[in-house]
Amino acid sequence: MPDITLIPVPTDGYMSSAPAVMTQLYYPSSSPMSLEVQNGWLDNDNMKSTWSVKREHIRPGSCSGAKMVGLTGNLDYLQSIATPNNQSVGAYIPIPGASLSFQLPFNATLVLFTWQMVITNDSPYLSSVSANATELQMYIDGLPKKSQSRAVPDSTDNSPGSAAPPDVYDRQKKRERIWSGHHMMSSTDGTSLLDAGWHSAYIGIFNVAPAARVRIRNFKCMYWR
């Protein structure tokens, strides 16, 4: 925005009036013709070359923000509550502690999600259940991010070579999965990736094992203007 040109321009001998003063103080217009343009319209054209913007000049939350959720306990998901097909609508159930809604106060050009979680199941080796008995999938605004998915293999053993009796499932800790993941949305040309307003993100679980257990450390969202 260039310098403000008041209309009418005050000069020596000019007799002012209440309407004229009001116009000079507040007259919304795309042209800088009143002091109203100082209300959020000042930019680099109005800044002295010897003055620089410092951290204390920026209002907290005007350029970035973040939100985090988590869970301290374990969550168990039984086969009976799952759909039989991971392509079915609602097959992936949002996991508490790995789900959040967040409001962007501005259009964001960089958004970063991170999460840490541990998951296992009690699907045995050599069972009729698929090798990917439990699956995890990330969603943003209800849409899956196909690059952010994990499969949890059968995690117990009752095979003839197992150290446990035939009717006991031997838990295999080496088959547990720790997922420390991240998903970044970035723009190199200033294009908004997520518009201002409410959004949602979560990790969903699909499970056809008899039971799956999840422990969430945290799920974070960070965004920048």
Helices and strands as residue ranges (DSSP letters): H 18-25, G 35-38, G 44-46, G 55-57, E 64-69, E 74-78, G 79-81, E 93-104, E 110-121, E 134-140, E 143-152, E 156-157, E 170-171, G 173-175, E 177-186, E 197-207, E 211-224
